[in-house]
Amino acid sequence: QVQLGESGGGLVQAGGSLRLSCAASGRTFSSYTMAWFRQAPGKEREFVSFISKSGASTRYADSAKGRFTISRDNAKNTVYLQMNSLKAEDAAVYYCAADVRLGVRATQYSYWGQGTQVTVSS
């Protein structure tokens, strides 16, 4: 079992930056692939990025490539999502997720945080 808690969301102007954090507690953090998903009102939850257990492998949705960077600190049991050049369409609730497997589908992840709201003003 692992518990996840996101922070760092908020209101930012278009073109600005935010860094989201997700702190994990429970079983060994380094045993889990960590991912970020997001969900805008009226839309399905969508994949943003994942990072492998060691941090050696990452993957991004096309919408995030070149603007977002995922990283993790296994000593601090925390995964981060640095978001730059934010656009109005990035506004959503952002969730971190964990599972022992790599994947881009929400159904592949067993553990979820409660989410943090990101609002982008134009």
N, C-alpha and C positions, 0 to 999 in steps of 0.2 A: 504494500500500500504506500502511496505517496500523496502528499497534500501539496497543492500548488496555489500560490497567491501572486497575482499580478499587481503592478503599480507603475506609475509614470505617465498614465494617460492624462489628457487635459485638452484645453482649447489652444490651438495654434493657428497662425495665419498661413495661408497658402504660401509655399516656398520655404516655410520654416522647418524646424526639426524637433523631434521628440525621441527620448530613449525609454523604452519600456523594459521593465525588469520582471522576472518571475522567480520567486524564491520557492524552493522545494524543501519539504521536510518528510521524514519517514525513512523508507529504505534507501539504499545507496543511490545517490543521484547519478553517479557515473554509469549506472547500469541501464540508463534510459536514454533513448533518443528523445530529444526535445523539439517541439514545434510551436509555431505561431499560426493561428487561424484568425479570421475576422468575419464578422457578420454585420451587415448593414440592415437597416429596417426593411422588411419585406423581401429580403434576399436570403439565399442559403448561406450557410457557413462555408467559407472558402479558405483554401490553403494559402499561406503566405510564405513560410519558410520552415525548413527543419535543419537540425544539426545533429550529427552522429554522437555517439556516446563519448568518444575521445575529442570531438571537435574537428576531426580531420576532414570530415565530409559535410558539405552544406548543399542545400538546394533552395531555389527561389521560384516563386510564381513569376510569370513574365511581367506582371504588373509591378513587381518589387525589384526586379533586377536593375542594378546600377544605382538604386536609391536606398535600399534597405540592406542592413548588415546584421546577421545573426551571430552571436558569440555565446560562449558559456565559460563559467569559472567553476570547475568542479570542486575546488577547495571551499568555495562560498555557497555551493548548491544553488547557483543562480544562472539563469539564461537571460540574455539581453536581446533586444531588437532595436537597433539604431535606425531611425527613419529620417531621411533627409529629403529635401525638395517635395514636401508633402503637398498633395493635391486634394481638391474637394472630394474626389472619389475615393480617397483613402479613409474618409470618415466612417467609423464603425466601432463596434465593440471588439476589442482584441483579446483573444484567449490564448493562453499557453496550454500545451498538452504534452503528455508523456506516455511513452510505451517502449517496450523492449525491442520493437521492430521499427524499421524505417518505413515511412509511407507518406503519401500526400493526401490520403482520404481521411476525413474526420472519423469515419467508422473504424479506422485502424488504431485509434488512440484510446487507451483505457482510462486515463486520468486527465482531468480538466480543472483549470482554475475557474473563478467566477467571472473573470473578464474585467477589462478596464476600458473606459470610453475614450475614444479619440475623436475630437471634433475639429474640423478644419474650416476656417472662415476664409471667404474669398474677397 
